[in-house]
Amino acid sequence: MTVRFKGADLRAVLAEAVANRCRIILVKDQGVYFLAEHGERRPDGRQKLIAYAIGCNPDVDPFDTWWDRARAEFGGDDFGEFLDVGDGVFMHVLNSQDDLEVSATTTHLSFQAVPATPAGH
């Protein structure tokens, strides 16, 4: 099983990390998402730019949907994994129209750029 991040959403986070010369973080807690290590904040303190995995956004997906999907792919524990935005797959997504798929084993995270899915899929 994998989770997919829409490139259109992820590119803003990647660009913010490049501009701020910081890492990106893959987070699993209240959903599954990427954000820049040093990003602009909203008045309520939340990070402004967040790219959620499709089906793992607690703001739009039913609780049981995002909870079960996140747990199935990444296990029960919350985590934050710091990643170098300069890694090839992230630079590819930043400079293309591709989406990003993320899969996990008990010891590894795998990232793969994939052609973007048409809107609504």
DSSP file (Angstrom, degrees, kcal/mol; ACC not computed):
  #  RESIDUE AA STRUCTURE BP1 BP2  ACC     N-H-->O    O-->H-N    N-H-->O    O-->H-N    TCO  KAPPA ALPHA  PHI   PSI    X-CA   Y-CA   Z-CA
    1    1 A M              0   0    0      0, 0.0   103,-0.5     0, 0.0     2,-0.3   0.000 360.0 360.0 360.0 146.5    0.0    0.0    0.0
    2    2 A T        -     0   0    0    101,-0.1     2,-0.4    99,-0.0   101,-0.2  -0.919 360.0-133.7-135.2 162.6    1.2    3.5   -0.7
    3    3 A V  E     -A  102   0A   0     99,-2.6    99,-2.9    -2,-0.3     2,-0.4  -0.918  21.5-142.9-114.4 150.4   -0.1    7.0    0.0
    4    4 A R  E     -A  101   0A   0     -2,-0.4    50,-3.3    50,-0.3     2,-0.5  -0.910   6.8-158.9-117.5 139.0   -0.1    9.7   -2.7
    5    5 A F  E     -A  100   0A   0     95,-3.1    95,-2.3    -2,-0.4     2,-0.3  -0.968  27.8-120.2-111.7 128.3    0.6   13.4   -2.4
    6    6 A K    >>  -     0   0    0     46,-0.5     4,-2.6    -2,-0.5     3,-0.8  -0.518  15.3-140.5 -66.8 127.4   -0.7   15.6   -5.2
    7    7 A G  H 3> S+     0   0    0     -2,-0.3     4,-2.9     1,-0.3     5,-0.2   0.860 100.8  62.5 -57.2 -36.5    2.3   17.4   -6.7
    8    8 A A  H 34 S+     0   0    0      1,-0.2     4,-0.5     2,-0.2    -1,-0.3   0.866 111.7  37.4 -59.2 -36.6    0.3   20.6   -7.0
    9    9 A D  H <> S+     0   0    0     -3,-0.8     4,-0.9     2,-0.1     3,-0.5   0.887 117.6  50.0 -79.5 -41.9    0.0   20.6   -3.2
   10   10 A L  H  X S+     0   0    0     -4,-2.6     4,-2.6     1,-0.2     3,-0.3   0.833  97.5  67.3 -69.8 -33.7    3.5   19.4   -2.4
   11   11 A R  H  X S+     0   0    0     -4,-2.9     4,-2.7     1,-0.2    -1,-0.2   0.861  97.4  54.1 -58.3 -36.4    5.3   21.8   -4.8
   12   12 A A  H  > S+     0   0    0     -4,-0.5     4,-1.9    -3,-0.5    -1,-0.2   0.907 110.9  45.8 -64.3 -40.1    4.3   24.8   -2.5
   13   13 A V  H  X S+     0   0    0     -4,-0.9     4,-2.1    -3,-0.3    -2,-0.2   0.920 113.8  48.7 -67.4 -44.3    5.8   23.0    0.5
   14   14 A L  H  X S+     0   0    0     -4,-2.6     4,-2.4     1,-0.2    -2,-0.2   0.917 111.2  49.9 -62.2 -43.5    9.0   22.1   -1.4
   15   15 A A  H  X S+     0   0    0     -4,-2.7     4,-2.7    -5,-0.2    -1,-0.2   0.887 109.3  51.9 -63.2 -38.8    9.4   25.6   -2.7
   16   16 A E  H  X S+     0   0    0     -4,-1.9     4,-2.1     2,-0.2    -1,-0.2   0.908 110.1  48.7 -64.3 -41.1    9.0   27.0    0.8
   17   17 A A  H  <>S+     0   0    0     -4,-2.1     5,-2.3     2,-0.2     4,-0.5   0.904 112.2  48.4 -65.5 -41.0   11.7   24.7    2.1
   18   18 A V  H ><5S+     0   0    0     -4,-2.4     3,-1.1     1,-0.2    -2,-0.2   0.943 112.6  48.4 -62.6 -47.1   14.1   25.6   -0.7
   19   19 A A  H 3<5S+     0   0    0     -4,-2.7    -2,-0.2     1,-0.3    -1,-0.2   0.851 117.3  41.5 -62.2 -35.5   13.4   29.3   -0.1
   20   20 A N  T 3<5S-     0   0    0     -4,-2.1    -1,-0.3    -5,-0.2    -2,-0.2   0.384 106.6-127.4 -94.0   3.6   14.0   28.9    3.6
   21   21 A R  T < 5 +     0   0    0     -3,-1.1     2,-0.3    -4,-0.5    -3,-0.2   0.928  67.2 122.2  49.9  53.0   17.0   26.6    3.1
   22   22 A C      < -     0   0    0     -5,-2.3    63,-0.4    -6,-0.1    -1,-0.2  -0.812  63.2 -95.3-134.7 175.0   15.5   24.0    5.4
   23   23 A R        -     0   0    0     -2,-0.3    14,-3.1    61,-0.1    15,-0.3  -0.347  31.7-122.4 -83.3 168.8   14.4   20.4    5.4
   24   24 A I  E     -CD  36  83B   0     59,-2.5    59,-3.3    12,-0.2     2,-0.5  -0.804  21.8-142.7-105.7 157.7   11.0   19.0    4.8
   25   25 A I  E     -CD  35  82B   0     10,-2.8    10,-1.4    -2,-0.3     2,-0.6  -0.983   5.0-151.7-126.4 127.2    9.2   16.9    7.4
   26   26 A L  E     -CD  34  81B   0     55,-2.6    55,-3.0    -2,-0.5     2,-0.4  -0.880  28.6-169.0 -91.5 121.4    7.0   13.9    6.7
   27   27 A V  E     -CD  33  80B   0      6,-3.3     6,-2.2    -2,-0.6     2,-0.4  -0.906  22.8-171.5-119.5 139.6    4.6   13.7    9.6
   28   28 A K  E     +CD  32  79B   0     51,-2.6    51,-1.7    -2,-0.4     4,-0.2  -0.925  53.7  89.8-126.2 106.2    2.1   11.1   10.8
   29   29 A D  S    S+     0   0    0      2,-2.1     2,-1.8    -2,-0.4    41,-0.1  -0.099  96.1  14.6-149.7 -96.7   -0.1   12.4   13.6
   30   30 A Q  S    S-     0   0    0     -2,-0.1     2,-0.2    27,-0.0    37,-0.0  -0.570 140.6 -33.9 -84.8  73.3   -3.4   14.1   12.8
   31   31 A G  S    S-     0   0    0     -2,-1.8    -2,-2.1    26,-0.1     2,-0.4  -0.592  85.3 -75.4 105.2-172.2   -3.2   12.8    9.3
   32   32 A V  E     +C   28   0B   0     24,-1.5    21,-2.7    -4,-0.2     2,-0.3  -0.998  65.2 143.1-128.2 125.3   -0.2   12.3    7.0
   33   33 A Y  E     -CE  27  52B   0     -6,-2.2    -6,-3.3    -2,-0.4     2,-0.4  -0.983  42.7-124.2-158.3 162.2    1.5   15.3    5.6
   34   34 A F  E     +CE  26  51B   0     17,-2.3    17,-2.4    -2,-0.3     2,-0.3  -0.887  30.7 166.3-108.4 146.1    4.6   17.2    4.5
   35   35 A L  E     -C   25   0B   0    -10,-1.4   -10,-2.8    -2,-0.4     2,-0.2  -0.971  39.6 -98.1-149.3 161.7    5.6   20.6    5.7
   36   36 A A  E     -C   24   0B   0     13,-0.5     3,-0.5    -2,-0.3   -12,-0.2  -0.576  29.0-126.9 -79.0 144.4    8.8   22.8    5.6
   37   37 A E  S    S+     0   0    0    -14,-3.1     2,-0.5     1,-0.3    -1,-0.1   0.871 107.4  29.4 -58.3 -38.1   10.9   22.7    8.8
   38   38 A H  S    S+     0   0    0    -15,-0.3    -1,-0.3   -22,-0.0     2,-0.3  -0.838  90.4 152.8-125.5  91.8   10.8   26.5    8.9
   39   39 A G        -     0   0    0     -2,-0.5     2,-0.0    -3,-0.5   -26,-0.0  -0.792  49.6 -84.8-122.8 163.4    7.5   27.7    7.3
   40   40 A E        -     0   0    0     -2,-0.3     8,-3.2     7,-0.1     9,-0.5  -0.347  45.9-139.1 -63.7 142.0    5.2   30.6    7.6
   41   41 A R  B     -F   47   0C   0      6,-0.3     6,-0.2     7,-0.1     5,-0.1  -0.766   3.7-129.9-107.0 150.2    2.6   30.3   10.4
   42   42 A R    >   -     0   0    0      4,-3.2     3,-2.3    -2,-0.3     6,-0.1  -0.455  39.6 -96.9 -85.0 167.0   -1.1   31.2   10.4
   43   43 A P  T 3  S+     0   0    0      0, 0.0    -1,-0.1     0, 0.0    -2,-0.0   0.809 125.5  57.6 -56.5 -30.3   -2.5   33.4   13.2
   44   44 A D  T 3  S-     0   0    0      2,-0.1     3,-0.1     1,-0.1    -3,-0.0   0.444 120.8-108.3 -81.6   2.5   -3.7   30.3   15.1
   45   45 A G  S <  S+     0   0    0     -3,-2.3     2,-0.1     1,-0.3     3,-0.1   0.219  77.8 128.8  94.1 -14.7   -0.1   29.0   15.1
   46   46 A R  S    S-     0   0    0      1,-0.1    -4,-3.2    -5,-0.1    -1,-0.3  -0.406  71.4 -95.0 -72.2 151.2   -0.5   26.2   12.6
   47   47 A Q  B     -F   41   0C   0     -6,-0.2    -6,-0.3     1,-0.1    -1,-0.1  -0.425  30.0-142.3 -63.4 139.3    1.9   26.0    9.7
   48   48 A K  S    S+     0   0    0     -8,-3.2     2,-0.7     1,-0.2    -1,-0.1   0.932  85.0  50.4 -73.0 -47.7    0.4   27.8    6.6
   49   49 A L        +     0   0    0     -9,-0.5   -13,-0.5   -37,-0.1     2,-0.4  -0.846  66.4 156.2-101.6 113.4    1.6   25.4    3.9
   50   50 A I        -     0   0    0     -2,-0.7     2,-0.6   -15,-0.1   -15,-0.2  -1.000  27.7-154.8-134.3 133.7    0.8   21.7    4.5
   51   51 A A  E     -E   34   0B   0    -17,-2.4   -17,-2.3    -2,-0.4     2,-0.2  -0.925  17.5-160.4-111.8 108.1    0.5   19.0    1.8
   52   52 A Y  E     -E   33   0B   0     -2,-0.6   -46,-0.5   -19,-0.2   -19,-0.3  -0.572  22.6-109.2 -85.7 148.4   -1.7   16.2    3.0
   53   53 A A    >   -     0   0    0    -21,-2.7     3,-2.4     3,-0.3   -48,-0.2  -0.476  49.1 -89.9 -67.5 146.2   -1.6   12.7    1.5
   54   54 A I  T 3  S+     0   0    0    -50,-3.3   -50,-0.3     1,-0.3    -1,-0.1  -0.418 116.0  12.7 -60.0 126.2   -4.8   11.9   -0.4
   55   55 A G  T 3  S+     0   0    0     -2,-0.2    -1,-0.3   -52,-0.1    14,-0.2   0.434 111.9  85.1  86.4  -0.2   -7.3   10.4    2.0
   56   56 A C    <   +     0   0    0     -3,-2.4   -24,-1.5   -24,-0.2    -3,-0.3  -0.054  54.1 112.6-124.6  31.6   -5.3   11.4    5.1
   57   57 A N    >>  -     0   0    0    -26,-0.2     4,-3.4    -5,-0.1     3,-1.6  -0.909  48.4-162.0-109.5 108.7   -6.4   14.9    5.7
   58   58 A P  T 34 S+     0   0    0      0, 0.0    -1,-0.1     0, 0.0     5,-0.1   0.672  88.7  64.0 -66.1 -14.5   -8.5   15.3    8.9
   59   59 A D  T 34 S+     0   0    0      1,-0.1   -28,-0.0     3,-0.1    -2,-0.0   0.728 124.3  10.9 -78.5 -21.1   -9.9   18.6    7.7
   60   60 A V  T <4 S+     0   0    0     -3,-1.6    -1,-0.1     1,-0.1    -4,-0.0   0.607 113.6  74.9-129.4 -23.1  -11.7   16.9    4.8
   61   61 A D  S  < S-     0   0    0     -4,-3.4    -1,-0.1     1,-0.1     5,-0.0  -0.752  87.0-101.1 -98.9 142.6  -11.6   13.1    5.2
   62   62 A P    >>  -     0   0    0      0, 0.0     4,-2.1     0, 0.0     3,-0.6  -0.258  35.5-114.3 -56.7 146.9  -13.8   11.2    7.7
   63   63 A F  H 3> S+     0   0    0      1,-0.3     4,-2.8     2,-0.2     5,-0.3   0.912 114.8  49.7 -50.9 -52.6  -11.9   10.2   10.8
   64   64 A D  H 3> S+     0   0    0      1,-0.2     4,-1.8     2,-0.2    -1,-0.3   0.825 110.4  53.0 -61.1 -30.8  -12.1    6.5   10.2
   65   65 A T  H <> S+     0   0    0     -3,-0.6     4,-2.1     2,-0.2    -2,-0.2   0.978 116.3  34.1 -68.4 -57.0  -10.9    7.0    6.6
   66   66 A W  H  X S+     0   0    0     -4,-2.1     4,-2.6     2,-0.2     5,-0.2   0.893 119.2  52.3 -70.1 -36.6   -7.7    8.9    7.4
   67   67 A W  H  X S+     0   0    0     -4,-2.8     4,-2.4    -5,-0.3     5,-0.2   0.950 113.5  42.8 -62.0 -50.3   -7.0    7.1   10.7
   68   68 A D  H  X S+     0   0    0     -4,-1.8     4,-2.5    -5,-0.3    -1,-0.2   0.896 115.6  49.0 -64.8 -41.1   -7.2    3.6    9.1
   69   69 A R  H  X S+     0   0    0     -4,-2.1     4,-1.9    -5,-0.2     5,-0.2   0.930 113.5  45.9 -65.1 -45.9   -5.2    4.6    6.0
   70   70 A A  H  X S+     0   0    0     -4,-2.6     4,-2.8     1,-0.2     5,-0.3   0.911 115.4  46.9 -63.3 -43.1   -2.4    6.3    8.0
   71   71 A R  H  X S+     0   0    0     -4,-2.4     4,-2.0    -5,-0.2    -2,-0.2   0.899 110.1  53.1 -66.9 -41.1   -2.2    3.3   10.4
   72   72 A A  H  < S+     0   0    0     -4,-2.5    -1,-0.2    -5,-0.2    -2,-0.2   0.888 119.8  33.2 -62.6 -39.1   -2.3    0.7    7.6
   73   73 A E  H  < S+     0   0    0     -4,-1.9    -2,-0.2    -5,-0.2    31,-0.2   0.875 135.3  20.2 -85.7 -38.7    0.7    2.4    5.9
   74   74 A F  H  < S-     0   0    0     -4,-2.8     3,-0.3     1,-0.3    -3,-0.2   0.376 100.8-119.8-118.9   2.8    2.7    3.8    8.7
   75   75 A G     <  -     0   0    0     -4,-2.0    -1,-0.3    -5,-0.3    -2,-0.1  -0.238  43.0 -61.8  83.7-176.8    1.7    1.9   11.9
   76   76 A G  S    S+     0   0    0     -4,-0.1     2,-0.2     2,-0.1    -1,-0.2   0.688 100.8  90.8 -85.0 -20.2    0.2    3.2   15.1
   77   77 A D  S    S-     0   0    0     -3,-0.3     2,-0.2    -6,-0.1     0, 0.0  -0.539  72.9-125.6 -83.4 142.5    3.0    5.5   16.3
   78   78 A D        +     0   0    0     -2,-0.2     2,-0.3   -51,-0.0   -49,-0.2  -0.517  39.6 167.1 -75.5 151.4    3.1    9.2   15.4
   79   79 A F  E     -D   28   0B   0    -51,-1.7   -51,-2.6    -2,-0.2     2,-0.4  -0.984  33.7-146.3-157.5 165.2    6.4   10.4   13.9
   80   80 A G  E     -D   27   0B   0     -2,-0.3     2,-0.6   -53,-0.2   -53,-0.2  -0.958  16.6-163.8-135.9 120.0    8.2   13.2   12.1
   81   81 A E  E     -D   26   0B   0    -55,-3.0   -55,-2.6    -2,-0.4     2,-0.4  -0.924  12.3-143.8-109.7 116.7   10.8   12.2    9.6
   82   82 A F  E     -D   25   0B   0     -2,-0.6     2,-0.3   -57,-0.2   -57,-0.2  -0.659  24.6-177.1 -83.1 128.9   13.2   15.0    8.5
   83   83 A L  E     -D   24   0B   0    -59,-3.3   -59,-2.5    -2,-0.4     2,-0.6  -0.924  31.4-109.4-130.6 150.6   14.2   14.8    4.9
   84   84 A D    >   -     0   0    0     -2,-0.3     3,-2.0   -61,-0.2     6,-0.2  -0.693  18.4-153.1 -81.5 117.3   16.5   16.8    2.6
   85   85 A V  T 3  S+     0   0    0     -2,-0.6    -1,-0.2   -63,-0.4   -67,-0.1   0.732  92.8  67.2 -61.9 -21.3   14.5   18.8    0.1
   86   86 A G  T 3  S+     0   0    0      4,-0.1    -1,-0.3     5,-0.1     5,-0.1   0.546  72.0 119.5 -78.0  -7.0   17.5   18.6   -2.3
   87   87 A D  S X> S-     0   0    0     -3,-2.0     4,-2.1     1,-0.1     3,-0.6  -0.289  78.3-111.0 -59.1 146.3   17.1   14.8   -2.7
   88   88 A G  H 3> S+     0   0    0      1,-0.2     4,-2.4     2,-0.2     5,-0.2   0.826 112.5  52.4 -51.1 -44.8   16.5   13.9   -6.3
   89   89 A V  H 3> S+     0   0    0      1,-0.2     4,-2.1     2,-0.2    -1,-0.2   0.883 111.6  46.7 -65.8 -36.7   12.9   12.7   -6.0
   90   90 A F  H <> S+     0   0    0     -3,-0.6     4,-2.4    -6,-0.2    -1,-0.2   0.896 112.6  49.1 -71.8 -39.0   11.8   15.9   -4.3
   91   91 A M  H  X S+     0   0    0     -4,-2.1     4,-1.9     2,-0.2    -2,-0.2   0.873 110.0  53.6 -65.9 -35.9   13.6   18.2   -6.8
   92   92 A H  H  < S+     0   0    0     -4,-2.4     6,-0.3    -5,-0.3    -2,-0.2   0.947 110.6  45.0 -61.9 -48.2   11.9   16.1   -9.6
   93   93 A V  H >< S+     0   0    0     -4,-2.1     3,-1.3     1,-0.2    -2,-0.2   0.908 111.8  53.6 -62.8 -41.0    8.5   16.7   -8.1
   94   94 A L  H 3< S+     0   0    0     -4,-2.4    -1,-0.2     1,-0.3    -2,-0.2   0.870 115.7  39.1 -60.5 -36.9    9.2   20.4   -7.6
   95   95 A N  T 3< S+     0   0    0     -4,-1.9    -1,-0.3    -5,-0.1     2,-0.2   0.092 117.6  48.0-105.1  22.3   10.3   20.8  -11.2
   96   96 A S  S <  S-     0   0    0     -3,-1.3    -3,-0.0     2,-0.2    -4,-0.0  -0.737  84.3-108.8-140.9-171.2    7.6   18.6  -12.9
   97   97 A Q  S    S+     0   0    0     -2,-0.2    19,-0.2     2,-0.0   -90,-0.2   0.206  76.0 123.1-106.5  11.9    3.9   18.0  -12.9
   98   98 A D        -     0   0    0     -6,-0.3     2,-0.2    17,-0.1    -2,-0.2  -0.273  55.0-133.5 -77.1 159.0    4.3   14.6  -11.1
   99   99 A D  E     - B   0 114A   0     15,-3.0    15,-2.1   -93,-0.1     2,-0.4  -0.440  21.8-121.4 -93.4 176.5    2.8   13.4   -7.9
  100  100 A L  E     -AB   5 113A   0    -95,-2.3   -95,-3.1    13,-0.2     2,-0.4  -0.992  16.2-159.2-126.3 129.9    4.7   11.6   -5.1
  101  101 A E  E     -AB   4 112A   0     11,-3.1    11,-2.3    -2,-0.4     2,-0.4  -0.899   8.3-165.9-104.9 138.6    4.0    8.2   -3.7
  102  102 A V  E     +AB   3 111A   0    -99,-2.9   -99,-2.6    -2,-0.4     2,-0.3  -0.986   9.0 175.3-124.6 130.8    5.3    7.2   -0.3
  103  103 A S  E     - B   0 110A   0      7,-2.2     7,-3.0    -2,-0.4     2,-0.4  -0.922  11.3-154.0-130.3 160.4    5.4    3.7    1.0
  104  104 A A  E     - B   0 109A   0   -103,-0.5     2,-0.2    -2,-0.3     5,-0.2  -0.974  14.0-174.7-138.0 146.5    6.8    2.3    4.2
  105  105 A T        -     0   0    0      3,-2.7     5,-0.0    -2,-0.4   -32,-0.0  -0.644  55.1 -88.0-116.6-175.8    8.2   -0.9    5.7
  106  106 A T  S    S+     0   0    0     -2,-0.2     3,-0.1     1,-0.2   -32,-0.0   0.716 127.4  23.2 -67.4 -17.4    9.2   -1.3    9.3
  107  107 A T  S    S+     0   0    0      1,-0.2     2,-0.3     0, 0.0    -1,-0.2   0.552 119.6  47.4-124.0 -11.5   12.6    0.0    8.5
  108  108 A H        -     0   0    0      2,-0.0    -3,-2.7     0, 0.0     2,-0.4  -0.971  52.3-150.1-139.4 147.9   12.4    2.2    5.4
  109  109 A L  E     -B  104   0A   0     -2,-0.3     2,-0.4    -5,-0.2    -5,-0.2  -0.942  21.3-159.2-107.1 138.2   10.4    4.9    3.7
  110  110 A S  E     -B  103   0A   0     -7,-3.0    -7,-2.2    -2,-0.4     2,-0.4  -0.962   4.0-164.4-121.3 138.8   10.3    4.8   -0.1
  111  111 A F  E     +B  102   0A   0     -2,-0.4     2,-0.4    -9,-0.2    -9,-0.2  -0.970   9.6 175.9-123.9 134.8    9.5    7.8   -2.3
  112  112 A Q  E     -B  101   0A   0    -11,-2.3   -11,-3.1    -2,-0.4     2,-0.3  -0.982  26.1-134.7-143.0 127.9    8.6    7.6   -6.0
  113  113 A A  E     +B  100   0A   0     -2,-0.4   -13,-0.2   -13,-0.2   -23,-0.0  -0.635  32.7 179.1 -75.7 136.2    7.5   10.3   -8.5
  114  114 A V  E     -B   99   0A   0    -15,-2.1   -15,-3.0    -2,-0.3     3,-0.1  -0.962  37.8 -83.3-137.2 153.1    4.5    9.2  -10.5
  115  115 A P        -     0   0    0      0, 0.0   -17,-0.1     0, 0.0   -15,-0.0  -0.273  57.7-100.2 -55.8 140.5    2.5   10.8  -13.2
  116  116 A A        -     0   0    0    -19,-0.2   -18,-0.1     1,-0.1     3,-0.1  -0.300  33.8-123.3 -62.5 143.9   -0.2   13.1  -11.7
  117  117 A T        -     0   0    0      1,-0.1     3,-0.1    -3,-0.1     4,-0.1  -0.637  34.8 -96.3 -85.3 148.7   -3.7   11.7  -11.6
  118  118 A P    >   -     0   0    0      0, 0.0     3,-1.6     0, 0.0    -1,-0.1  -0.260  56.4 -79.5 -60.3 152.5   -6.5   13.6  -13.3
  119  119 A A  T 3  S+     0   0    0      1,-0.2    -3,-0.0     2,-0.1     0, 0.0  -0.207 118.2  29.5 -53.2 140.2   -8.5   16.0  -11.1
  120  120 A G  T 3         0   0    0     -3,-0.1    -1,-0.2     1,-0.0     0, 0.0   0.418 360.0 360.0  89.7  -0.9  -11.1   14.1   -9.0
  121  121 A H    <         0   0    0     -3,-1.6    -2,-0.1    -4,-0.1    -1,-0.0   0.410 360.0 360.0-110.4 360.0   -9.2   10.8   -8.8
